């Protein structure tokens, strides 16, 4: 049997920790960017959603009543 030195974590463990840390940092940055965009421009995001929905309906061959209803909470 081979004895392991107590020199530190293995290369695989180091890579795993760094990859997890890298992923978490960018996930937090991404969430922060989305929140900042939403807080600073709520009207623009609403207009963008409306434009996307209108584009989807424009390319639909048949309109159903479900497609003509707005998102939940819309008047």
N, CA, C and O atoms as a CHARMM CRD file, in Angstrom:
* protein
*
  300
    1    1 UNK  N      0.82700  -1.18000   0.00000 PROA 1      0.00000
    2    1 UNK  CA     0.00000   0.00000   0.00000 PROA 1      0.00000
    3    1 UNK  C      0.87000   1.24200   0.00000 PROA 1      0.00000
    4    1 UNK  O      1.96600   1.24700   0.56100 PROA 1      0.00000
    5    2 UNK  N      0.37700   2.28700  -0.62900 PROA 2      0.00000
    6    2 UNK  CA     1.11600   3.53400  -0.68500 PROA 2      0.00000
    7    2 UNK  C      0.66700   4.45100   0.44100 PROA 2      0.00000
    8    2 UNK  O     -0.51800   4.54100   0.76200 PROA 2      0.00000
    9    3 UNK  N      1.62600   5.11600   1.02200 PROA 3      0.00000
   10    3 UNK  CA     1.30700   6.09400   2.05100 PROA 3      0.00000
   11    3 UNK  C      1.20500   7.46500   1.39400 PROA 3      0.00000
   12    3 UNK  O      1.99300   7.81500   0.51600 PROA 3      0.00000
   13    4 UNK  N      0.21100   8.23100   1.84400 PROA 4      0.00000
   14    4 UNK  CA     0.05400   9.58300   1.33100 PROA 4      0.00000
   15    4 UNK  C      0.74700  10.55400   2.26500 PROA 4      0.00000
   16    4 UNK  O      0.64300  10.44500   3.48700 PROA 4      0.00000
   17    5 UNK  N      1.44700  11.49400   1.68200 PROA 5      0.00000
   18    5 UNK  CA     2.07300  12.55500   2.46200 PROA 5      0.00000
   19    5 UNK  C      1.00000  13.51500   2.96200 PROA 5      0.00000
   20    5 UNK  O     -0.03800  13.68300   2.32200 PROA 5      0.00000
   21    6 UNK  N      1.24200  14.11700   4.05800 PROA 6      0.00000
   22    6 UNK  CA     0.32800  15.12100   4.58300 PROA 6      0.00000
   23    6 UNK  C      0.73300  16.50000   4.06300 PROA 6      0.00000
   24    6 UNK  O      0.62300  17.49800   4.77600 PROA 6      0.00000
   25    7 UNK  N      1.20200  16.54400   2.81900 PROA 7      0.00000
   26    7 UNK  CA     1.70700  17.78400   2.23600 PROA 7      0.00000
   27    7 UNK  C      0.59600  18.73200   1.82100 PROA 7      0.00000
   28    7 UNK  O      0.84700  19.92800   1.67100 PROA 7      0.00000
   29    8 UNK  N     -0.59600  18.25500   1.63500 PROA 8      0.00000
   30    8 UNK  CA    -1.69100  19.11900   1.23200 PROA 8      0.00000
   31    8 UNK  C     -2.68000  18.37300   0.36400 PROA 8      0.00000
   32    8 UNK  O     -2.55200  17.17000   0.13600 PROA 8      0.00000
   33    9 UNK  N     -3.67100  19.11100  -0.11800 PROA 9      0.00000
   34    9 UNK  CA    -4.69700  18.47000  -0.94000 PROA 9      0.00000
   35    9 UNK  C     -4.14200  18.01400  -2.28900 PROA 9      0.00000
   36    9 UNK  O     -3.13900  18.53500  -2.77800 PROA 9      0.00000
   37   10 UNK  N     -4.80100  17.05900  -2.85700 PROA 10     0.00000
   38   10 UNK  CA    -4.38100  16.53200  -4.15300 PROA 10     0.00000
   39   10 UNK  C     -4.66700  17.55800  -5.24500 PROA 10     0.00000
   40   10 UNK  O     -5.39800  18.52600  -5.03500 PROA 10     0.00000
   41   11 UNK  N     -4.08600  17.32900  -6.39100 PROA 11     0.00000
   42   11 UNK  CA    -4.29100  18.22700  -7.52000 PROA 11     0.00000
   43   11 UNK  C     -5.76100  18.26500  -7.92300 PROA 11     0.00000
   44   11 UNK  O     -6.29900  19.32900  -8.23000 PROA 11     0.00000
   45   12 UNK  N     -6.40600  17.10800  -7.92100 PROA 12     0.00000
   46   12 UNK  CA    -7.82000  17.05700  -8.27600 PROA 12     0.00000
   47   12 UNK  C     -8.65800  17.88600  -7.30200 PROA 12     0.00000
   48   12 UNK  O     -9.56200  18.60800  -7.72200 PROA 12     0.00000
   49   13 UNK  N     -8.36700  17.78800  -6.02500 PROA 13     0.00000
   50   13 UNK  CA    -9.10400  18.55300  -5.02500 PROA 13     0.00000
   51   13 UNK  C     -8.85400  20.05800  -5.20200 PROA 13     0.00000
   52   13 UNK  O     -9.78000  20.85900  -5.07600 PROA 13     0.00000
   53   14 UNK  N     -7.62500  20.43500  -5.48700 PROA 14     0.00000
   54   14 UNK  CA    -7.31700  21.85200  -5.71800 PROA 14     0.00000
   55   14 UNK  C     -8.06900  22.38700  -6.93400 PROA 14     0.00000
   56   14 UNK  O     -8.64100  23.47600  -6.89100 PROA 14     0.00000
   57   15 UNK  N     -8.06000  21.61500  -8.01300 PROA 15     0.00000
   58   15 UNK  CA    -8.78200  22.03600  -9.21300 PROA 15     0.00000
   59   15 UNK  C    -10.28000  22.14400  -8.95800 PROA 15     0.00000
   60   15 UNK  O    -10.93400  23.07100  -9.43700 PROA 15     0.00000
   61   16 UNK  N    -10.81600  21.19600  -8.20600 PROA 16     0.00000
   62   16 UNK  CA   -12.23900  21.22800  -7.88600 PROA 16     0.00000
   63   16 UNK  C    -12.58600  22.46300  -7.07400 PROA 16     0.00000
   64   16 UNK  O    -13.56400  23.14500  -7.38000 PROA 16     0.00000
   65   17 UNK  N    -11.80600  22.76200  -6.04900 PROA 17     0.00000
   66   17 UNK  CA   -12.06100  23.95100  -5.23300 PROA 17     0.00000
   67   17 UNK  C    -11.98700  25.22600  -6.06300 PROA 17     0.00000
   68   17 UNK  O    -12.82500  26.11600  -5.91800 PROA 17     0.00000
   69   18 UNK  N    -10.99200  25.31300  -6.92800 PROA 18     0.00000
   70   18 UNK  CA   -10.84000  26.51200  -7.75100 PROA 18     0.00000
   71   18 UNK  C    -11.97900  26.65200  -8.75100 PROA 18     0.00000
   72   18 UNK  O    -12.47000  27.75500  -8.99200 PROA 18     0.00000
   73   19 UNK  N    -12.39500  25.53700  -9.32800 PROA 19     0.00000
   74   19 UNK  CA   -13.50300  25.58500 -10.27200 PROA 19     0.00000
   75   19 UNK  C    -14.79800  25.98700  -9.58100 PROA 19     0.00000
   76   19 UNK  O    -15.56200  26.78500 -10.12400 PROA 19     0.00000
   77   20 UNK  N    -15.05300  25.45500  -8.41000 PROA 20     0.00000
   78   20 UNK  CA   -16.25000  25.82200  -7.64700 PROA 20     0.00000
   79   20 UNK  C    -16.19600  27.30100  -7.26800 PROA 20     0.00000
   80   20 UNK  O    -17.19500  28.01000  -7.39800 PROA 20     0.00000
   81   21 UNK  N    -15.04700  27.76800  -6.80500 PROA 21     0.00000
   82   21 UNK  CA   -14.91300  29.17800  -6.43200 PROA 21     0.00000
   83   21 UNK  C    -15.11800  30.08300  -7.64300 PROA 21     0.00000
   84   21 UNK  O    -15.81300  31.09500  -7.55000 PROA 21     0.00000
   85   22 UNK  N    -14.52700  29.73100  -8.76200 PROA 22     0.00000
   86   22 UNK  CA   -14.66600  30.49100  -9.99800 PROA 22     0.00000
   87   22 UNK  C    -16.13700  30.55300 -10.42200 PROA 22     0.00000
   88   22 UNK  O    -16.63400  31.61700 -10.79100 PROA 22     0.00000
   89   23 UNK  N    -16.82700  29.42100 -10.36900 PROA 23     0.00000
   90   23 UNK  CA   -18.23100  29.36000 -10.74000 PROA 23     0.00000
   91   23 UNK  C    -19.08300  30.21100  -9.81500 PROA 23     0.00000
   92   23 UNK  O    -19.95500  30.94500 -10.28000 PROA 23     0.00000
   93   24 UNK  N    -18.84200  30.12400  -8.51200 PROA 24     0.00000
   94   24 UNK  CA   -19.61500  30.91800  -7.55700 PROA 24     0.00000
   95   24 UNK  C    -19.39300  32.41300  -7.74000 PROA 24     0.00000
   96   24 UNK  O    -20.34200  33.19300  -7.65700 PROA 24     0.00000
   97   25 UNK  N    -18.16300  32.81900  -7.98700 PROA 25     0.00000
   98   25 UNK  CA   -17.87500  34.24700  -8.19500 PROA 25     0.00000
   99   25 UNK  C    -18.64900  34.76800  -9.40300 PROA 25     0.00000
  100   25 UNK  O    -19.27600  35.82500  -9.32600 PROA 25     0.00000
  101   26 UNK  N    -18.61100  34.04800 -10.50200 PROA 26     0.00000
  102   26 UNK  CA   -19.31100  34.51800 -11.69000 PROA 26     0.00000
  103   26 UNK  C    -20.82100  34.39300 -11.56600 PROA 26     0.00000
  104   26 UNK  O    -21.54200  35.18800 -12.16900 PROA 26     0.00000
  105   27 UNK  N    -21.32600  33.43200 -10.81300 PROA 27     0.00000
  106   27 UNK  CA   -22.76400  33.34500 -10.57200 PROA 27     0.00000
  107   27 UNK  C    -23.23300  34.55300  -9.76800 PROA 27     0.00000
  108   27 UNK  O    -24.26900  35.14300 -10.07700 PROA 27     0.00000
  109   28 UNK  N    -22.47800  34.92000  -8.74200 PROA 28     0.00000
  110   28 UNK  CA   -22.83700  36.09500  -7.93300 PROA 28     0.00000
  111   28 UNK  C    -22.76700  37.35700  -8.78600 PROA 28     0.00000
  112   28 UNK  O    -23.65000  38.20900  -8.69200 PROA 28     0.00000
  113   29 UNK  N    -21.73900  37.49300  -9.61200 PROA 29     0.00000
  114   29 UNK  CA   -21.63700  38.66100 -10.49600 PROA 29     0.00000
  115   29 UNK  C    -22.80800  38.71000 -11.47400 PROA 29     0.00000
  116   29 UNK  O    -23.35600  39.78200 -11.72800 PROA 29     0.00000
  117   30 UNK  N    -23.19100  37.57300 -12.01800 PROA 30     0.00000
  118   30 UNK  CA   -24.30100  37.51700 -12.96100 PROA 30     0.00000
  119   30 UNK  C    -25.60900  37.90200 -12.28000 PROA 30     0.00000
  120   30 UNK  O    -26.38600  38.67900 -12.83500 PROA 30     0.00000
  121   31 UNK  N    -25.85700  37.37700 -11.10200 PROA 31     0.00000
  122   31 UNK  CA   -27.07500  37.72600 -10.36100 PROA 31     0.00000
  123   31 UNK  C    -27.07500  39.21100 -10.02000 PROA 31     0.00000
  124   31 UNK  O    -28.10300  39.87800 -10.13700 PROA 31     0.00000
  125   32 UNK  N    -25.92500  39.72800  -9.60000 PROA 32     0.00000
  126   32 UNK  CA   -25.82200  41.15400  -9.29600 PROA 32     0.00000
  127   32 UNK  C    -26.11600  42.01800 -10.51500 PROA 32     0.00000
  128   32 UNK  O    -26.78400  43.04500 -10.40000 PROA 32     0.00000
  129   33 UNK  N    -25.62600  41.61500 -11.67500 PROA 33     0.00000
  130   33 UNK  CA   -25.87600  42.36200 -12.90500 PROA 33     0.00000
  131   33 UNK  C    -27.36000  42.35700 -13.25900 PROA 33     0.00000
  132   33 UNK  O    -27.90700  43.38700 -13.65200 PROA 33     0.00000
  133   34 UNK  N    -28.00700  41.21900 -13.12600 PROA 34     0.00000
  134   34 UNK  CA   -29.43600  41.12800 -13.43000 PROA 34     0.00000
  135   34 UNK  C    -30.24200  41.99800 -12.46200 PROA 34     0.00000
  136   34 UNK  O    -31.14000  42.72600 -12.88500 PROA 34     0.00000
  137   35 UNK  N    -29.93000  41.92800 -11.18400 PROA 35     0.00000
  138   35 UNK  CA   -30.64800  42.73800 -10.19300 PROA 35     0.00000
  139   35 UNK  C    -30.41600  44.21700 -10.45800 PROA 35     0.00000
  140   35 UNK  O    -31.36300  45.00300 -10.41800 PROA 35     0.00000
  141   36 UNK  N    -29.17700  44.61400 -10.72700 PROA 36     0.00000
  142   36 UNK  CA   -28.87600  46.01000 -11.00400 PROA 36     0.00000
  143   36 UNK  C    -29.62200  46.49500 -12.25100 PROA 36     0.00000
  144   36 UNK  O    -30.15800  47.60400 -12.26000 PROA 36     0.00000
  145   37 UNK  N    -29.65800  45.67300 -13.29900 PROA 37     0.00000
  146   37 UNK  CA   -30.37400  46.04000 -14.52000 PROA 37     0.00000
  147   37 UNK  C    -31.86200  46.19100 -14.24300 PROA 37     0.00000
  148   37 UNK  O    -32.48700  47.13500 -14.72600 PROA 37     0.00000
  149   38 UNK  N    -32.43200  45.28400 -13.47900 PROA 38     0.00000
  150   38 UNK  CA   -33.85600  45.34000 -13.17100 PROA 38     0.00000
  151   38 UNK  C    -34.18800  46.57300 -12.33500 PROA 38     0.00000
  152   38 UNK  O    -35.19400  47.24000 -12.57700 PROA 38     0.00000
  153   39 UNK  N    -33.34200  46.87300 -11.35500 PROA 39     0.00000
  154   39 UNK  CA   -33.60500  48.01800 -10.48000 PROA 39     0.00000
  155   39 UNK  C    -33.44800  49.33000 -11.24400 PROA 39     0.00000
  156   39 UNK  O    -34.22100  50.26400 -11.03100 PROA 39     0.00000
  157   40 UNK  N    -32.46700  49.40800 -12.12400 PROA 40     0.00000
  158   40 UNK  CA   -32.19900  50.67200 -12.80200 PROA 40     0.00000
  159   40 UNK  C    -33.09300  50.91500 -14.01800 PROA 40     0.00000
  160   40 UNK  O    -33.27700  52.06200 -14.42400 PROA 40     0.00000
  161   41 UNK  N    -33.65400  49.84900 -14.60900 PROA 41     0.00000
  162   41 UNK  CA   -34.43900  50.02600 -15.82800 PROA 41     0.00000
  163   41 UNK  C    -35.67800  49.12200 -15.85900 PROA 41     0.00000
  164   41 UNK  O    -35.80000  48.30500 -16.77200 PROA 41     0.00000
  165   42 UNK  N    -36.59500  49.23800 -14.90200 PROA 42     0.00000
  166   42 UNK  CA   -37.74400  48.32300 -14.91700 PROA 42     0.00000
  167   42 UNK  C    -38.65500  48.53000 -16.13300 PROA 42     0.00000
  168   42 UNK  O    -39.23100  47.56400 -16.63500 PROA 42     0.00000
  169   43 UNK  N    -38.79600  49.76300 -16.61200 PROA 43     0.00000
  170   43 UNK  CA   -39.65400  50.01700 -17.77000 PROA 43     0.00000
  171   43 UNK  C    -39.07000  49.38400 -19.03000 PROA 43     0.00000
  172   43 UNK  O    -39.79700  48.81700 -19.84600 PROA 43     0.00000
  173   44 UNK  N    -37.75500  49.48700 -19.18000 PROA 44     0.00000
  174   44 UNK  CA   -37.10600  48.91500 -20.36000 PROA 44     0.00000
  175   44 UNK  C    -37.26900  47.39900 -20.38200 PROA 44     0.00000
  176   44 UNK  O    -37.48000  46.81500 -21.44500 PROA 44     0.00000
  177   45 UNK  N    -37.17500  46.76300 -19.22900 PROA 45     0.00000
  178   45 UNK  CA   -37.34600  45.30700 -19.18100 PROA 45     0.00000
  179   45 UNK  C    -38.78600  44.92000 -19.51100 PROA 45     0.00000
  180   45 UNK  O    -39.01900  43.91300 -20.18000 PROA 45     0.00000
  181   46 UNK  N    -39.74800  45.70900 -19.04900 PROA 46     0.00000
  182   46 UNK  CA   -41.14700  45.45000 -19.38700 PROA 46     0.00000
  183   46 UNK  C    -41.39700  45.58000 -20.87400 PROA 46     0.00000
  184   46 UNK  O    -42.10900  44.76900 -21.46600 PROA 46     0.00000
  185   47 UNK  N    -40.80700  46.60800 -21.48000 PROA 47     0.00000
  186   47 UNK  CA   -40.94800  46.79600 -22.92500 PROA 47     0.00000
  187   47 UNK  C    -40.29300  45.65300 -23.69400 PROA 47     0.00000
  188   47 UNK  O    -40.81500  45.20200 -24.71400 PROA 47     0.00000
  189   48 UNK  N    -39.15700  45.19100 -23.20300 PROA 48     0.00000
  190   48 UNK  CA   -38.47500  44.08000 -23.86500 PROA 48     0.00000
  191   48 UNK  C    -39.32100  42.80900 -23.79700 PROA 48     0.00000
  192   48 UNK  O    -39.40900  42.07200 -24.77900 PROA 48     0.00000
  193   49 UNK  N    -39.94400  42.54500 -22.64400 PROA 49     0.00000
  194   49 UNK  CA   -40.81800  41.38300 -22.51600 PROA 49     0.00000
  195   49 UNK  C    -41.99600  41.50000 -23.47200 PROA 49     0.00000
  196   49 UNK  O    -42.36500  40.52500 -24.12700 PROA 49     0.00000
  197   50 UNK  N    -42.58600  42.68000 -23.55500 PROA 50     0.00000
  198   50 UNK  CA   -43.71100  42.89800 -24.45400 PROA 50     0.00000
  199   50 UNK  C    -43.30500  42.68300 -25.91100 PROA 50     0.00000
  200   50 UNK  O    -44.05300  42.08600 -26.68600 PROA 50     0.00000
  201   51 UNK  N    -42.13200  43.16400 -26.27800 PROA 51     0.00000
  202   51 UNK  CA   -41.63400  42.98800 -27.64600 PROA 51     0.00000
  203   51 UNK  C    -41.40200  41.51400 -27.95700 PROA 51     0.00000
  204   51 UNK  O    -41.73700  41.04800 -29.04600 PROA 51     0.00000
  205   52 UNK  N    -40.83200  40.78100 -27.00700 PROA 52     0.00000
  206   52 UNK  CA   -40.61200  39.34400 -27.22100 PROA 52     0.00000
  207   52 UNK  C    -41.92200  38.59100 -27.39000 PROA 52     0.00000
  208   52 UNK  O    -42.04300  37.72500 -28.25700 PROA 52     0.00000
  209   53 UNK  N    -42.90100  38.92500 -26.55800 PROA 53     0.00000
  210   53 UNK  CA   -44.20500  38.25600 -26.66300 PROA 53     0.00000
  211   53 UNK  C    -44.88500  38.60500 -27.98900 PROA 53     0.00000
  212   53 UNK  O    -45.47400  37.73000 -28.62300 PROA 53     0.00000
  213   54 UNK  N    -44.81200  39.86800 -28.41700 PROA 54     0.00000
  214   54 UNK  CA   -45.41800  40.27100 -29.68900 PROA 54     0.00000
  215   54 UNK  C    -44.73900  39.56400 -30.85800 PROA 54     0.00000
  216   54 UNK  O    -45.40000  39.16200 -31.81600 PROA 54     0.00000
  217   55 UNK  N    -43.42600  39.41600 -30.77700 PROA 55     0.00000
  218   55 UNK  CA   -42.69200  38.71500 -31.83800 PROA 55     0.00000
  219   55 UNK  C    -43.10400  37.24700 -31.90000 PROA 55     0.00000
  220   55 UNK  O    -43.24800  36.67500 -32.98000 PROA 55     0.00000
  221   56 UNK  N    -43.28800  36.65600 -30.73800 PROA 56     0.00000
  222   56 UNK  CA   -43.70600  35.25000 -30.69600 PROA 56     0.00000
  223   56 UNK  C    -45.09600  35.10100 -31.32600 PROA 56     0.00000
  224   56 UNK  O    -45.33700  34.15700 -32.07700 PROA 56     0.00000
  225   57 UNK  N    -45.99300  36.01600 -31.02700 PROA 57     0.00000
  226   57 UNK  CA   -47.34000  35.94800 -31.59200 PROA 57     0.00000
  227   57 UNK  C    -47.33300  36.23600 -33.08900 PROA 57     0.00000
  228   57 UNK  O    -48.11900  35.65500 -33.83800 PROA 57     0.00000
  229   58 UNK  N    -46.45600  37.12100 -33.52300 PROA 58     0.00000
  230   58 UNK  CA   -46.37800  37.47400 -34.93100 PROA 58     0.00000
  231   58 UNK  C    -45.99700  36.26300 -35.77900 PROA 58     0.00000
  232   58 UNK  O    -46.47700  36.11700 -36.90300 PROA 58     0.00000
  233   59 UNK  N    -45.14800  35.40600 -35.25400 PROA 59     0.00000
  234   59 UNK  CA   -44.67000  34.24400 -36.00900 PROA 59     0.00000
  235   59 UNK  C    -45.54700  33.00800 -35.78600 PROA 59     0.00000
  236   59 UNK  O    -45.27300  31.95200 -36.35700 PROA 59     0.00000
  237   60 UNK  N    -46.57800  33.12200 -34.98000 PROA 60     0.00000
  238   60 UNK  CA   -47.46100  31.99200 -34.69300 PROA 60     0.00000
  239   60 UNK  C    -48.47600  31.85000 -35.82700 PROA 60     0.00000
  240   60 UNK  O    -49.12400  32.82900 -36.19800 PROA 60     0.00000
  241   61 UNK  N    -48.62200  30.64100 -36.38400 PROA 61     0.00000
  242   61 UNK  CA   -49.57700  30.45700 -37.47800 PROA 61     0.00000
  243   61 UNK  C    -51.03500  30.55800 -37.01100 PROA 61     0.00000
  244   61 UNK  O    -51.90200  30.98500 -37.77400 PROA 61     0.00000
  245   62 UNK  N    -51.30200  30.17100 -35.78200 PROA 62     0.00000
  246   62 UNK  CA   -52.65900  30.20200 -35.24800 PROA 62     0.00000
  247   62 UNK  C    -52.61400  30.83100 -33.86200 PROA 62     0.00000
  248   62 UNK  O    -51.80600  30.43800 -33.02000 PROA 62     0.00000
  249   63 UNK  N    -53.48100  31.80300 -33.63100 PROA 63     0.00000
  250   63 UNK  CA   -53.55600  32.42800 -32.31400 PROA 63     0.00000
  251   63 UNK  C    -54.62600  31.72700 -31.48500 PROA 63     0.00000
  252   63 UNK  O    -55.76400  31.56900 -31.92700 PROA 63     0.00000
  253   64 UNK  N    -54.25400  31.31600 -30.29600 PROA 64     0.00000
  254   64 UNK  CA   -55.20400  30.70500 -29.38400 PROA 64     0.00000
  255   64 UNK  C    -55.49400  31.68600 -28.25800 PROA 64     0.00000
  256   64 UNK  O    -54.70000  32.59900 -28.02600 PROA 64     0.00000
  257   65 UNK  N    -56.60400  31.52400 -27.55500 PROA 65     0.00000
  258   65 UNK  CA   -56.89500  32.43000 -26.44200 PROA 65     0.00000
  259   65 UNK  C    -55.80700  32.44900 -25.37200 PROA 65     0.00000
  260   65 UNK  O    -55.58200  33.47700 -24.73200 PROA 65     0.00000
  261   66 UNK  N    -55.13200  31.31900 -25.17400 PROA 66     0.00000
  262   66 UNK  CA   -54.04800  31.28100 -24.18900 PROA 66     0.00000
  263   66 UNK  C    -52.90500  32.20800 -24.57700 PROA 66     0.00000
  264   66 UNK  O    -52.26300  32.80100 -23.71000 PROA 66     0.00000
  265   67 UNK  N    -52.65100  32.33500 -25.86700 PROA 67     0.00000
  266   67 UNK  CA   -51.55700  33.19100 -26.32300 PROA 67     0.00000
  267   67 UNK  C    -51.91800  34.67400 -26.22700 PROA 67     0.00000
  268   67 UNK  O    -51.03200  35.52800 -26.22900 PROA 67     0.00000
  269   68 UNK  N    -53.18300  34.97700 -26.14500 PROA 68     0.00000
  270   68 UNK  CA   -53.60200  36.37700 -26.08400 PROA 68     0.00000
  271   68 UNK  C    -53.68600  36.90300 -24.66900 PROA 68     0.00000
  272   68 UNK  O    -53.90900  38.09700 -24.46800 PROA 68     0.00000
  273   69 UNK  N    -53.51200  36.03100 -23.67500 PROA 69     0.00000
  274   69 UNK  CA   -53.51700  36.49400 -22.28800 PROA 69     0.00000
  275   69 UNK  C    -52.13000  36.96600 -21.90900 PROA 69     0.00000
  276   69 UNK  O    -51.13300  36.47400 -22.43600 PROA 69     0.00000
  277   70 UNK  N    -52.06600  37.91200 -21.00300 PROA 70     0.00000
  278   70 UNK  CA   -50.79300  38.45400 -20.56900 PROA 70     0.00000
  279   70 UNK  C    -50.13200  37.56600 -19.53700 PROA 70     0.00000
  280   70 UNK  O    -50.66800  36.52500 -19.15900 PROA 70     0.00000
  281   71 UNK  N    -48.96500  37.98500 -19.08600 PROA 71     0.00000
  282   71 UNK  CA   -48.28500  37.22200 -18.04300 PROA 71     0.00000
  283   71 UNK  C    -49.04600  37.33000 -16.73200 PROA 71     0.00000
  284   71 UNK  O    -49.87200  38.22900 -16.57300 PROA 71     0.00000
  285   72 UNK  N    -48.78800  36.43600 -15.79400 PROA 72     0.00000
  286   72 UNK  CA   -49.47700  36.49300 -14.49800 PROA 72     0.00000
  287   72 UNK  C    -49.27100  37.85200 -13.82100 PROA 72     0.00000
  288   72 UNK  O    -48.15100  38.35700 -13.74000 PROA 72     0.00000
  289   73 UNK  N    -50.36200  38.42600 -13.34100 PROA 73     0.00000
  290   73 UNK  CA   -50.28700  39.71600 -12.65500 PROA 73     0.00000
  291   73 UNK  C    -50.50200  40.89700 -13.56200 PROA 73     0.00000
  292   73 UNK  O    -50.59100  42.03100 -13.09200 PROA 73     0.00000
  293   74 UNK  N    -50.58900  40.65400 -14.86500 PROA 74     0.00000
  294   74 UNK  CA   -50.81100  41.75100 -15.81800 PROA 74     0.00000
  295   74 UNK  C    -52.29700  42.13100 -15.80400 PROA 74     0.00000
  296   74 UNK  O    -53.15500  41.26700 -15.62200 PROA 74     0.00000
  297   75 UNK  N    -52.60100  43.41300 -15.99400 PROA 75     0.00000
  298   75 UNK  CA   -54.02100  43.82300 -16.02200 PROA 75     0.00000
  299   75 UNK  C    -54.72100  43.37100 -17.27000 PROA 75     0.00000
  300   75 UNK  O    -55.91000  43.63600 -17.44200 PROA 75     0.00000
